[in-house]
Amino acid sequence: MTTPGLTTAAKPATRKTFTFWSGHAVFYPETKMLKVDGSRVRLAPEVTNLLLQLASGDPARTHSKRVLMDALDINLENTLRARAGKLRRALRAGSKESQTLEDPVRSEYGIGYVLAK
């Protein structure tokens, strides 16, 4: 018998979609699919994992380099920097207006990375 109002332990709510970069990019975490301006953009698995981390929790906050490196099992900061660059290039390549938009993956000097709203 279930008591109304009481629930069993539930998994944390996962967003069905995550829209960022002034609405030009939509990420579907469950399927790991990224669309930019309506077209699907293919990402390498390690770049997809970085995007998953950046879109998790509060995506408007800056994700520290150390936390990202630990979550992605990366030992070198240069590896993280390279993956962020690959994500930027993939997003810009998929956008028709990429030259007039802000940086899709902003670097916060000495802190980490944040996705453009």
C-alpha positions in Angstrom: 0.0 0.0 0.0 1.4 3.4 -1.0 0.7 6.5 1.1 -0.3 9.5 -1.0 2.3 12.2 -1.0 5.2 9.8 -0.2 7.5 8.7 -2.9 10.4 6.3 -3.0 13.9 7.5 -3.6 14.0 8.8 -7.1 16.8 9.5 -9.5 17.8 13.1 -9.9 15.8 14.8 -12.6 17.6 14.7 -15.9 16.8 17.4 -18.4 15.3 16.2 -21.6 17.0 19.1 -23.5 19.5 21.8 -22.7 19.4 24.9 -24.9 22.3 27.3 -24.9 24.3 29.7 -27.1 21.4 32.2 -27.6 19.1 29.3 -28.7 21.4 28.2 -31.5 22.4 24.9 -29.8 20.3 22.2 -28.3 21.8 19.3 -26.5 19.8 16.1 -25.6 21.7 14.5 -22.7 19.9 11.2 -22.8 20.8 10.5 -26.4 24.0 12.6 -26.4 22.8 14.4 -29.5 23.7 18.0 -30.3 21.8 20.2 -32.8 23.0 23.5 -33.9 20.6 25.7 -35.9 18.4 22.6 -36.4 21.2 20.4 -37.9 22.8 17.5 -36.0 26.4 18.0 -35.1 28.5 14.9 -34.5 31.0 15.0 -31.7 33.8 12.7 -30.7 32.9 10.7 -27.5 35.4 12.6 -25.4 34.0 16.0 -26.6 30.4 14.8 -25.9 31.5 13.9 -22.4 32.8 17.4 -21.8 29.5 18.8 -23.1 27.6 16.5 -20.7 29.7 17.8 -17.8 29.2 21.5 -18.8 25.5 21.0 -19.2 25.1 19.1 -15.8 24.0 20.7 -12.6 23.8 24.5 -13.0 25.1 25.1 -16.5 25.2 28.8 -15.9 28.0 28.5 -13.4 31.7 28.2 -14.3 32.9 24.6 -14.0 36.4 24.4 -12.5 39.2 22.9 -14.5 40.0 20.5 -11.7 36.5 19.2 -11.3 36.1 18.8 -15.1 39.5 17.0 -15.3 38.5 14.6 -12.5 35.1 13.9 -14.0 36.6 13.2 -17.4 39.6 11.3 -16.1 42.1 13.8 -17.6 45.6 14.3 -16.2 46.7 17.3 -18.3 45.2 20.7 -18.5 46.2 20.9 -22.1 44.0 17.9 -22.9 41.0 19.7 -21.3 41.9 22.8 -23.3 42.0 20.8 -26.6 38.6 19.2 -25.9 37.1 22.6 -25.2 38.6 23.9 -28.5 37.1 20.9 -30.4 33.7 21.6 -28.9 33.9 25.3 -29.9 34.9 24.4 -33.5 32.1 21.9 -33.8 29.5 24.4 -32.6 30.8 27.2 -34.8 31.0 24.8 -37.9 27.3 24.0 -37.4 26.1 27.5 -37.0 25.2 29.8 -39.9 25.7 32.9 -37.8 28.8 31.7 -35.8 31.0 34.7 -36.6 28.5 37.2 -35.1 27.8 35.1 -31.9 29.7 35.1 -28.7 32.1 32.3 -27.8 30.0 29.2 -27.2 32.4 27.8 -24.6 33.8 30.6 -22.5 37.1 30.3 -20.7 37.1 31.9 -17.3 40.8 32.7 -16.8 42.4 30.6 -14.0 39.0 29.0 -13.1 37.4 26.9 -15.8 34.8 26.8 -18.5 31.1 27.8 -18.9 28.7 27.4 -21.8 27.2 30.6 -23.3 23.6 31.2 -22.4 
